[in-house]
Amino acid sequence: MSQATFLNRQALHLRPDPARVIVRPFKPATEPRDLNPTEKMRANHIVERVLALDQEAVAAQLADVLDNFKGRHRNLLERFEARADEMEDAFATHGVFSKEQRQLVGAYFLNEYSFEASALFNPSIVAHPDQSGAPKGGVRFILSLRAIGEGHVSSLTFRTGTIAADGSLAVDPTARLASIPRICHRISGPDGERVELIFKPEEDLTERVIFPVTESQSNGIEDARFVEFSDGDRKTYYATYTAYSGRAIRSELIETSDFTSFRLAPLRGAAARNKGMALFPRKIGGQYAMIARQDNENLYLIYSDDLHTWDGGQAILKPQFPWEFVQIGNCGSPIELDEGWLLLTHGVGPVRKYSIGAALLDKHDPSKVLARSREPLLRPEPSEREGYVPNVVYTCGGMRHNNQIILPYAVSDTFSNFATIEISELINAMKC
């Protein structure tokens, strides 16, 4: 069986680039947990060795480091000093560092990390908050992507681009540098840590990488489903994502208005103990609404009064067709159409093959399923079956543009591509 005739794959591939690196904390220990006594002792041995060097040797070593990493990162000396300050609580009592000693010590507690060396996948797309420079009749967009590097640690990275009036797409060149944000606020609570992150405004959006910064995220920030949320005249970008500690998963929430500062917080409730939650882009009947899959098999509609607590829910979609007999899940936030809410779904079939489908939900009562795709809209093509996880196509969210759905999607958990879908033909096909 071939793909849907109303879906058009684009020749616009986004592939992982191992040359893109960030500089991140190194203790030596597994970030972000605290140092144990043995690791503290090792850290202090490093400090002692630096302090044993004379000033000329310190200056020479620092110059060699700067020469070796020239042009790879912004403001390295400033980052070295900040890292030495961050490590101070782990250091034993020591003499006052000279400026160069502090910078050299900080360099020993950082490492380069190729954050997308292995994969760049599971994208979601939203309209850019800044539409200056958009083509006539078109729109600028932001694409979020899951990046995987050494140790299978997932982080969040971004691309920008434009959609023309006819639906043709272009992705902007990626910045040469990459950076992680400053943690400007951190609060611990009974449900976990809430953090606020901020990037420097002069850093291009494609430079910005949100890397795990809490214990619950220590092995990954996975599969962010961004949505532009409207509440009256106020627009906020939210994204649900899976936080993975290496032992457990849970759903958490990102909030931003400008993609420069971000607030990350855990979600509460039984439905948040699993992955794959997707927020509706506006309130339904005065409440926040979410599509979730708390039983690993079916899709549920859940309501909440406060955005952060998600319990209960009503099963509205269950596996029905052979291509989704194993399980179904959402592929991003519902998209509002005149005909109802378009929910992109994924189904898992024989030999764990992932395909993308869709359902149409009633606009006023999303628990009512008006139509459903009997066959996948998108399935792995022979040329797209090979990769880190074979036989998978997947997306974390599309967007409407004029009479089309713009669908970024991942191929075999390795790279990403785009497709466009004619809305009227999709609706007609689902009603057949």
N, C-alpha and C positions, 0 to 999 in steps of 0.2 A: 504494500500500500504506500502511496506517495504522500507528500505533505499537502496541506490544504491549498487549493488553487488561488485563494485570495491572500495568501501570505507570500511575501517577497523577501528572500534572504538578500542581505547586502554584502558587498565585498569590502568589509571594513573591519578587519581583525585587530584586536588589541591583545598583544602577547606579552608575557612577563619579560622583564628586562633586568638581568642580574647586575647591570652596571649602576642601577639606582640604589643608593645606600643611605642609611641614616646613621648617626652616631648616637648610641644609647648606653645607659648605665651598665657597668660591669663591676661586680663587688670584690672578689670573685664569688659568685653564688648564683643560684637560679632566681632571677628577678620575677616578681617584685617582693619575694619574702625576705624577712630580716636575716641578718647574718647570725649563724650559730657561733659558739665560742671558738671553734677551730678556725672558722672563716675569718673571724675578727682578728685572731692571732696572725693569720696570713696577711691580712690587710695592713696590720701594723708592721710586719716585716718589710713590706714594700715601702712604707713611710720611712722606716729606719734606714733603708738602703739609699733612698733619695737624700736624706739628711746627711748621710756619710760622704756624699760627693761634695767637692769644693764648688764654689760659685761658678768658676770657669767651666767645669764639667757639666754643671746643671744647665748653663746657658747653651753649651754645645749640644747637649741631648735635646733640649727644647727646640733649638733651631733645626735639628735633624728631623724631629717629628713634624714640625710645621712645613718643612721642605717636602717631606714624604707625602703629606696629605693636602698639599697646596691645591686649591681650586675644587676640592671635593665637598666642602662644607662651609657654611657661613659662620663667621665670628668664632673660630676655634678657640682662641685664647680666652675669650669670655666664657665659652662653654667649659673649658678646663677649670677655670676658677670656680664657676658655679658648682661643678661636680665635686671639687675638693670641699667646698662648703657643705654640700649634701652629705658627704661621708664623715664629717667631723665627729658626729656622735659615736661612730664606731672606732675612732682613733683613741689610743691611750694619750695621756698627757705628753705633750711634746713642746719643743721650743717654737718660738714664733717663726712661721714660714716667711721667707722673702717672697716677693711677688712671683719671681721665676720658679722658686721651689713649689709654691702653691699651684702654679699652672702645670708644672711637670707631674706633681702628685695627682692632680685631677686627670691628666691624660692616661695614667695607669688604671683608672677606674672607669674607662669608657671603651667601647668597642664598636667597630663598624658592623652593620647588619644589612644584608641584601634582602630587603623586606619582600620583594616580589620575585625572588630568584626561581621559585618553583611553579607558581601559578598566579593568575590574575583573572578572577572569575566571579560569578554570582552577582551581576550588576543590578542596580536600580537607578531610575532616572527621574529627575524633577526639573521643573522650569527654574532657571537661574534667578535669584532675587534681583540681580542687576541686568536689565534687558537693554542697556545701552549698547549699540552696535549690532543689535539683532537684525537679520535680513528682513526686507519688507514682506509682510505677511508670514514671517517665520518667527522663530523663538531661539533664544540661547538656553542651553541646558547644563545641568551638573549631573555627572555620572559617578555613583559610588561603586567601588569594587572591593572585593575581598582579595587581599594579597597574602601569599604564603612564602615564607623563607625558611631558613635553617631551623631544624627542630619541629617543623610543621606548625609554627606559630603564625596565627592569622592576625592581620591588622587591617585597617580601613584606609583606603586611598581614593583619590578623586581624579576625574578628567572633566574637561569642559568642551563644549562644541556648539554647533548650530543645526537647526532643522529649518530647511527652506519651506516656502509656501507649499510646494508640491510633495513635501515629505522627504526629500533627499537630505542626507546627513553628512556632516563634516566634523571631525574631532580635531581640536586644537593641538598643536605640538606640546609635548610634555616638558616641563621645566627640567633643566639639567640637574639641579640640586633637589634634595629632599630633607625634610626636617620634622621633628616631633614637637608637640606643644609644651608650654610651661604649665605646670599644675598650679593654679592660682588659688584653689580652694579645695579642701578635702574634709569631709565629715563622716565619721563612723557612726553607724546606727545598728539597731537590732537586725535589719535586713541586709546589711552590708554597707559598703562605702559609696557615698555620693561625691563626685569630683567635678570640678569645673576646669576646663582646659582652654588655653588661649594661644593662638598663633600670632606672629607679628604681621601687621597689615601689609607690609611690603613683600611678604612671601606669597608667591603665586599660589592659587588654589591647588594646582597640580603638585606643588611641593609638599603639601600638608599630609602627614601620615599620623593617624591615631593608633598608637601602639598600646598594648595592654598596660594598665597602670594600677590595677587592683588585684587582690588575691583571686577573686572570682573570675577575672579575665586572664589570668596569668598564662594560659596556653592558647588564648585566642579571643578576638572580637570577630564573630562570624556572621555573615549573611545579613547585613544591615538592609532593612526594607524602608527606604526613605519615602516620605509622603509630605506634600505641601498641605498643611492643615489650616482651614479657614474657620475663624470664630468671630463672626461679625466682620469688622473691618481689619481685624488683626490676623496676620498670617505668620505661622510658625512652621518650621520644618522639624518633623519628628522621624525617628527611625527606631524600630524595634530590632534587636539583634540578639544573638546567642552568645552569652559569656561562658567560656569553657576554662575551668581551673586545672584541667588535667585529670580530674577525678569526677567532676560533676558539671552539669549544664544548668543554666537557667536563663530566662529572658530578662533583658534590661532595655532601657530607653535612652536614646540620645535626643537632645533638644538644642536647636540653634535657630537664629534668625538671620545670620549673616555668613555662616560657614567660616568664621574666624574664631568665635568663642563657642564652646560646646559644653553642655551639661550632661553628665552620664549618671544614671541612677538605676538601682535594681527595681524590678516590678514584684509586687506581692500577690499572693493568692495561688490557688491550686492550678489554675491555667498557666501561670507563669513558670511552672516547674519544668515545662517542656520547651521546645523550640518552635520557630516558624509562626510567630504571632504577627498579624498585620492590621494596622489601624485604619479605620475609615477616615477619609479626608475632611469630614465634618461630623458634628454631633447628629444623632438620630433620635428624635423625640426628646431632645434635651439631655441626652446621655452620650458619653463616649461609647464607641462600638468597635469591636475587634473580631477578626476571624482568627481562630486558633485550632490547634490539634493536640489537645491534652491527653488523648488516649493512643497516640501514635498511629492512628488508622483513619479516623473520620474528621471532618471539618465542622467546627462549632461556631455559633454566633454568641458573643458575650457582650454584656453591657457593664459600664462602670460609671460611677458618679465623680471619681476623683482622678482618673487617668492612670493611677499607679497600683490599683488593687483590682485583680481580675479573678473572679470565682464563678463557679457554676457554668451556665451556658446551655445552649440547645443544639443538638446535632442536626445540621441542615443538609450535609452532603456526605454520602457514604460510597465506597467503591461499588461501581455498577457495571462497568465495561471491562473487557479482558485486559486492556492496556493499563488499568489502574487497580487490578484485583488485590495486589499486595497492600497498598495504602494510597491515600491521596493527601495533598497538602496545598496550601496557598502558594502562589508565586507573586506575592506583593500585595499592596493595599488595593482594595476595590477602586475601580475607575468609574466616575459618574457619567452616565450617558442619558440621553432623553428617554431611552427605553428602560432604564434601570441601572443597577450596579453591575458592571462587568468585573467578574472575579476570575483572574487567571489562576489556573491550578496546575499542579503536577501530579502525575500518576506513575506508580511503579508497577511494571508488568513482569513477564517471564524473563529469567536470567537478569533480574534487577535492572531492567531497562527503564530509564526515566524519560517521560514525554511530557509535553506541555499541552494542556487543554483549557477550557473556559466554561464558566457558568454565568447565567444572567439572573440577578436577584431583584426582587421588587424594591422600588426606590423608597417606599414608605415603610415597608415591613420586610427587611432583608432575610427574614427566616423563610420567606416564600421563594422557592426556586422556580423561575419562569421558563428557563430553557437551559440546555446543557449540551456540550459537544460530545457526540457519540464516538468520534475518532479524534486523535490528537491534532492540534493545530501544527505542532512542530515535534518532530521525532529525530533521533540521531541518524544523520545520513551516513552512508558508508565512508565518506571522506572525513567525517567528524566523530568517528567512534573511538579513535585511539587517543589515549591521554592518561593522566594520573588515575582517573576513575573512568574506565571505558563505559560507553553506551549511556551517556547522560547529557541531556540538554536541560537547562535550568535558568530561571530568572528570579530576581528579587523585586521586580516591579517595572511596569511600563507606564506610559503616559499618553494621553490623548492629544493629538494635534490635528485640527480641522476634522477631516473625515477619516483619519487614520489612527491606529494605535502604533506608537513607536515602541518596539520591543527589543531591548538589549537582552542578550542571553549568553549563557556560558556553555562551553563545549568540553565535556569530559573532565570537568574540574581543572582545566588547564588554561584556556584562553577564552576571550569573549568576542561576540559578533553582534550584529543588529539584524532585525527584520521589521518590516512594516506590514500592517494588516488593515484591509479595507473594512471599516466598521459595519456598513450596511450588509456586505456580503457575509461577514461573520455572524451577524444577528440572524440573517436568513438561514444560514447553514445550521445554526443551533436549534432553530425551530422545526427543522425537517424531521 
